[in-house]
Amino acid sequence: MKKKDGNLVWWGISLIVLGVCGLVSVCGGAGWLALPDWLVRVVGILCLLCLPVLAYTTVRKLKGKG
């Protein structure tokens, strides 16, 4: 795998994780799923961890460095 593809991999992983976290949050918040409190907190922490990764890789992607 080329060095250039590493940025794209991290960008894709963070985007997928944020999408799954968003779906879980929406389904739990709308009352469709009865989610335990610890799961809601884990999903929130995952979102907070993935947002900076997505921002960093997006900026590198737009600047053409990765």
Secondary structure, 3 states (H helix, E strand, C coil): CCHHHHHHHHHHHHHHHHHHHHHHHHHHHCCCCCCCHHHHHHHHHHHHHHHHHHHHHHHHHHHCCC
